[in-house]
Amino acid sequence: MTNLSEFPITQRWPAEHPDRIQLYSLPTPNGVKASIMLEETGLPYEPHLVDFAQDDQKSPAFVSLNPNGKIPAMIDPNGPGGKPLPLFESGAILLYLADKTGKFIPTDAAGRWEAIQWVMFQMGGVGPMFGQLGFFNKFAGKDWEDKRPRDRYAAEAKRLLGVMDGVLAGRDWFLGADYTIADISMLGWVRNLIGFYEARELVGFDDFANVAGWLERGLARPAVQRGLNIPARPA
């Protein structure tokens, strides 16, 4: 049996199935990238809830795995060379799982880099901008009299949606006919933008028909529906 005792995080979140990938996460737009990918690939894994309400992500146990104190993070007990591999950053996790399984990333070099560039687009643009808009529109920022910060992020979110809409014209997915990690990286963020962040009208989402169609197709996938709720939030 695989021994994960060298990882302090397993003292806080014990592994019932140490031979499976250990996922430490919460169903946020970043967190669901990992859970959706794991559901899509069919890899056996064990999810552990990192509860933000309890500041779990700041605990010494969690920071021992991810010094940046962000979810998701994971341990693959069967990593390269058969050794356990700790890993954090959602984009890195997507790439690792794609390479491990040979799924949801093209095998040819040009296609592979096309997928990677869109994952980087999400990490450098979509995530930070949509997240900041969510703060200023949904959370404490909405009480600020000065709406310039909110409007700045709303304008950038609209610009990014325009980029996405143009690429998706005549395509089902970002790479065309094939659903890849590029799509998985963005589904949770777009869903949150118009749902939880309540910014649908603010960004004029209904003007981006190609993005709306893509989101509908993505959310219809059974693995996506499952992954959006893993780990289950506290009752």
Residue pairs with C-beta under 8 A, 6 or more apart in sequence:
1 18
1 19
2 18
2 19
2 77
2 78
2 84
3 18
4 10
4 15
4 18
4 22
4 75
4 77
4 84
6 84
7 64
7 65
7 75
7 84
7 86
8 60
8 61
8 64
8 65
9 24
9 61
9 62
9 64
9 65
9 73
9 75
10 18
10 22
10 75
11 61
12 59
12 61
12 62
13 22
13 24
13 48
13 61
15 22
15 46
16 46
17 44
17 46
18 77
19 44
19 77
19 78
20 44
20 45
20 46
20 77
21 38
21 43
21 44
21 45
21 46
21 74
21 75
21 76
21 77
22 45
22 46
22 48
22 74
22 75
22 77
23 34
23 35
23 38
23 45
23 46
23 47
23 48
23 72
23 74
23 230
23 231
24 48
24 50
24 62
24 65
24 71
24 72
24 73
24 74
25 31
25 34
25 35
25 47
25 48
25 49
25 50
25 71
25 72
25 73
25 74
25 230
25 231
26 49
26 50
26 51
26 52
26 71
26 72
26 231
26 233
27 35
27 228
27 229
27 230
27 231
27 233
28 71
28 188
28 192
29 127
29 130
29 131
29 188
29 189
29 191
29 192
30 70
30 71
30 72
30 90
30 127
30 188
31 71
31 72
31 90
31 188
32 187
32 188
32 227
32 228
32 230
33 72
33 90
33 91
33 93
33 94
33 184
33 185
33 188
34 72
34 74
34 90
34 93
34 94
34 97
35 47
35 72
35 226
35 227
35 228
35 230
35 231
36 184
36 187
36 188
36 223
36 224
36 226
36 227
36 228
37 93
37 94
37 97
37 98
37 104
37 181
37 184
37 227
38 45
38 97
38 227
39 223
39 224
39 226
39 227
39 230
40 103
40 104
40 184
40 221
40 223
40 224
40 227
41 97
41 100
41 101
41 103
41 104
43 97
43 100
43 101
45 74
47 230
47 231
48 231
49 56
49 231
49 232
49 233
49 234
50 56
50 57
50 62
50 71
50 231
51 234
53 234
56 62
57 69
57 70
57 71
58 69
62 69
62 73
63 69
65 73
65 75
65 86
65 88
66 73
66 88
68 88
68 89
70 88
70 89
72 88
72 90
72 93
73 86
73 87
73 88
74 86
74 87
74 88
74 93
75 84
75 85
75 86
75 87
76 84
76 85
76 87
76 96
76 100
77 84
78 84
79 85
85 96
87 93
87 96
90 123
90 185
91 119
91 120
91 122
91 123
91 185
94 119
94 181
94 184
94 185
95 105
95 116
95 119
95 181
98 104
98 105
98 115
98 180
98 181
99 105
104 179
104 180
104 181
104 184
105 111
105 112
105 115
105 180
105 181
106 112
106 114
106 115
106 175
106 178
106 180
111 175
114 175
114 182
115 174
115 175
115 180
115 181
115 182
118 174
118 175
118 182
118 185
118 186
119 181
119 182
119 185
121 163
122 182
122 185
122 186
122 189
123 185
125 156
125 160
126 160
126 164
126 186
126 189
126 190
127 189
129 153
129 156
129 157
129 160
130 157
130 160
130 189
130 190
130 192
130 193
130 197
131 189
132 149
132 153
133 150
133 153
133 154
133 156
133 157
133 193
133 197
133 199
133 202
133 203
134 192
134 193
134 196
134 197
134 199
135 141
136 142
136 144
136 149
136 150
136 153
137 150
137 154
137 197
137 198
137 199
137 202
138 196
138 197
138 198
138 199
141 149
141 150
142 150
144 150
154 199
154 202
154 203
157 193
157 199
157 203
158 203
158 204
161 203
161 205
161 208
161 211
162 208
164 174
164 186
164 208
164 210
164 211
164 214
165 208
165 209
165 210
165 211
166 210
167 174
168 174
168 210
168 211
168 213
168 214
169 210
171 177
171 210
172 179
172 214
172 217
173 179
173 180
173 182
173 183
173 214
173 217
174 180
174 182
174 183
174 186
174 214
175 182
179 218
179 221
183 214
183 218
187 215
187 218
187 219
187 224
188 228
190 211
190 215
191 215
191 219
191 228
193 199
193 200
193 203
193 205
194 200
194 203
194 205
199 205
200 206
205 211
205 212
206 212
218 224
219 225
